[in-house]
Amino acid sequence: MKKIMNEQLIYEILSVVEEIPEGKVATYGQIASLIGRDKNARLVGKVLSQAEFYGRYPCHRVVNHAGRLVPGWQEQRFLLLEEGVSFKDENHVDMKKNKWEC
């Protein structure tokens, strides 16, 4: 059986993340669709949780479909605010204003 997560897949995901413009956010599902794996949003999350081992990527620009920030990652909100991203509340990005339309 073929391994689900391989180096090529990891770099495909991270390459898309690298393209997210400053001041915009993308969703896990959006990234999965862009690499041709519509049903693999959780796999995208898994890769991003380990992205530090592959270099520096703007993973803070990735949120869930509702705009929710990563639980327990306090720095994410600060980084997004620095880029001018607006929020609906303490833990949710305003997706209507800030979603990356790619």
SERO-4910 file (N, C-alpha, C, O; in steps of 0.05 Angstrom, whole numbers):
BEGIN
 pado doro    nc1    nc2    nc3   cac1   cac2   cac3    cc1    cc2    cc3    oc1    oc2    oc3
  Met    A     17    -24      0      0      0      0     18     25      0     38     26     14
  Lys    A     10     44    -16     26     69    -19     22     87      6      0     89     16
  Lys    A     43     99     15     42    117     37     25    142     29     28    152      7
  Ile    A      7    151     47     -9    174     40      7    199     40      4    216     22
  Met    A     25    202     59     40    227     61     69    222     52     84    208     65
  Asn    A     76    234     30    104    231     20    115    259     15    101    279     17
  Glu    A    141    260     10    154    286      7    142    303    -15    139    328    -12
  Gln    A    134    291    -37    122    307    -59     96    320    -50     92    343    -56
  Leu    A     79    305    -37     54    315    -27     59    338     -7     45    358     -8
  Ile    A     78    334     11     84    355     31     92    381     17     82    402     24
  Tyr    A    110    379     -3    118    403    -17     97    415    -35     97    439    -40
  Glu    A     78    399    -45     56    410    -60     39    427    -42     31    449    -49
  Ile    A     33    417    -18     17    432      1     32    458     10     20    479     10
  Leu    A     57    455     16     72    478     26     76    499      3     78    523      9
  Ser    A     77    490    -21     80    509    -44     55    526    -47     56    550    -53
  Val    A     31    514    -42      6    529    -43      6    549    -20     -2    572    -24
  Val    A     13    540      4     13    557     27     31    581     23     24    604     31
  Glu    A     53    577     10     72    598      4     60    619    -14     70    642    -14
  Glu    A     40    612    -30     28    631    -49      6    648    -37     -3    668    -49
  Ile    A     -3    642    -13    -25    658      0    -14    686      5      6    689     19
  Pro    A    -27    706     -6    -17    733     -3    -20    744     26    -37    735     41
  Glu    A     -2    762     33     -4    775     59    -31    788     61    -40    801     42
  Gly    A    -43    786     85    -69    798     89    -93    781     81   -115    790     83
  Lys    A    -87    757     71   -108    739     62   -105    712     77    -84    706     88
  Val    A   -127    697     78   -126    670     90   -137    650     71   -154    657     54
  Ala    A   -129    625     74   -140    603     58   -150    582     78   -142    582    102
  Thr    A   -167    564     69   -176    543     86   -161    517     80   -149    514     58
  Tyr    A   -162    498     98   -150    472     94   -162    459     69   -148    447     53
  Gly    A   -188    460     67   -202    449     44   -195    462     18   -193    448     -3
  Gln    A   -192    487     18   -184    502     -6   -157    493    -16   -153    489    -39
  Ile    A   -138    489      3   -111    480     -5   -113    452    -15   -100    445    -35
  Ala    A   -129    435     -2   -132    407    -12   -143    407    -41   -134    391    -57
  Ser    A   -163    424    -46   -174    425    -73   -153    435    -94   -152    424   -116
  Leu    A   -137    454    -86   -117    465   -104    -96    444   -112    -84    446   -133
  Ile    A    -91    424    -95    -72    403   -102    -86    378   -113    -73    357   -117
  Gly    A   -112    380   -118   -127    358   -130   -135    336   -111   -139    313   -119
  Arg    A   -137    343    -85   -144    324    -64   -167    335    -48   -164    340    -24
  Asp    A   -190    339    -60   -213    352    -48   -221    342    -21   -230    358     -4
  Lys    A   -218    317    -15   -227    305     10   -205    303     31   -209    290     52
  Asn    A   -183    317     27   -160    313     46   -153    338     62   -129    344     65
  Ala    A   -173    353     71   -168    377     87   -152    370    113   -135    385    121
  Arg    A   -159    348    125   -145    340    150   -116    333    144    -99    338    161
  Leu    A   -110    322    122    -83    316    114    -67    342    111    -44    343    119
  Val    A    -80    362    100    -67    388     98    -60    399    126    -38    408    130
  Gly    A    -78    397    144    -73    405    172    -50    390    184    -34    402    199
  Lys    A    -49    364    179    -27    347    190      0    357    179     19    359    194
  Val    A      1    362    153     26    372    141     34    399    153     57    403    159
  Leu    A     15    417    156     21    443    166     30    442    195     46    459    204
  Ser    A     21    423    210     30    420    238     59    412    240     72    416    261
  Gln    A     70    402    218     98    394    217    115    411    198    138    404    192
  Ala    A    104    433    188    117    449    168    144    461    176    161    465    160
  Glu    A    147    465    202    172    477    212    196    459    205    219    469    204
  Phe    A    192    434    200    214    416    193    223    419    164    243    407    156
  Tyr    A    207    434    148    213    437    120    221    465    112    226    470     88
  Gly    A    221    483    130    228    511    124    208    530    136    192    523    153
  Arg    A    209    555    126    191    576    137    168    581    117    173    589     94
  Tyr    A    144    576    126    121    580    109    100    595    125     99    594    149
  Pro    A     83    611    111     63    627    125     38    611    133     16    617    125
  Cys    A     43    590    149     21    572    158      0    587    174    -23    578    177
  His    A      7    610    186    -12    625    201    -35    635    184    -56    644    194
  Arg    A    -32    635    158    -53    644    139    -73    622    132    -89    626    114
  Val    A    -72    600    146    -90    578    140   -109    574    164    -99    571    187
  Val    A   -135    573    159   -155    570    180   -175    549    171   -174    540    148
  Asn    A   -194    542    188   -214    523    180   -235    537    163   -234    561    159
  His    A   -254    521    153   -275    532    134   -291    555    146   -301    572    131
  Ala    A   -294    556    172   -309    577    185   -292    601    194   -301    620    205
  Gly    A   -266    599    188   -247    621    195   -235    618    223   -222    636    232
  Arg    A   -240    595    236   -230    591    263   -200    587    263   -188    573    246
  Leu    A   -187    600    282   -159    598    286   -151    570    297   -169    556    307
  Val    A   -126    563    296   -116    538    307   -118    540    337   -106    558    349
  Pro    A   -132    522    350   -134    522    380   -106    519    392    -91    502    385
  Gly    A   -101    536    411    -76    535    426    -52    549    413    -30    550    425
  Trp    A    -56    560    389    -34    574    376    -39    604    378    -50    617    360
  Gln    A    -31    615    401    -36    643    408    -24    663    388    -36    684    382
  Glu    A     -1    656    377     13    674    359     -2    678    332      2    699    319
  Gln    A    -18    659    324    -32    661    298    -48    687    295    -46    701    275
  Arg    A    -64    693    316    -81    717    315    -63    742    312    -69    760    296
  Phe    A    -42    744    328    -24    767    327    -12    770    299    -11    792    289
  Leu    A     -3    748    287     10    749    261    -10    759    240     -3    775    222
  Leu    A    -35    749    241    -55    758    222    -63    787    226    -67    802    207
  Leu    A    -66    795    251    -72    824    256    -50    842    245    -56    863    235
  Glu    A    -25    834    248     -3    849    237     -5    853    207      4    873    196
  Glu    A    -17    834    193    -21    835    164    -46    849    156    -52    852    132
  Gly    A    -62    858    176    -86    873    169   -111    855    166   -132    865    156
  Val    A   -110    830    174   -133    812    172   -153    820    193   -146    825    216
  Ser    A   -179    822    185   -200    829    205   -213    804    216   -214    783    203
  Phe    A   -224    807    239   -237    785    254   -266    790    259   -274    813    263
  Lys    A   -282    769    260   -310    771    268   -312    771    298   -329    784    310
  Asp    A   -295    755    311   -293    753    340   -265    745    347   -247    745    330
  Glu    A   -261    738    372   -234    732    382   -220    709    367   -195    710    364
  Asn    A   -235    690    358   -223    666    346   -230    660    317   -223    639    306
  His    A   -244    679    304   -253    674    277   -246    698    258   -253    721    263
  Val    A   -233    691    237   -226    710    216   -252    717    201   -269    700    198
  Asp    A   -255    741    192   -278    749    175   -272    739    147   -257    752    132
  Met    A   -283    716    140   -277    703    115   -287    718     91   -275    717     69
  Lys    A   -309    733     94   -319    749     71   -299    770     63   -298    777     39
  Lys    A   -285    781     81   -266    803     75   -238    793     69   -223    806     55
  Asn    A   -230    770     80   -202    762     80   -196    736     65   -172    728     64
  Lys    A   -215    721     55   -210    696     42   -195    700     16   -202    718      0
  Trp    A   -174    685     12   -158    686    -13   -175    674    -36   -183    651    -35
  Glu    A   -180    690    -56   -194    682    -79   -174    675   -101   -165    692   -116
  Cys    A   -168    649   -103   -147    641   -122   -160    626   -145   -145    618   -163
***
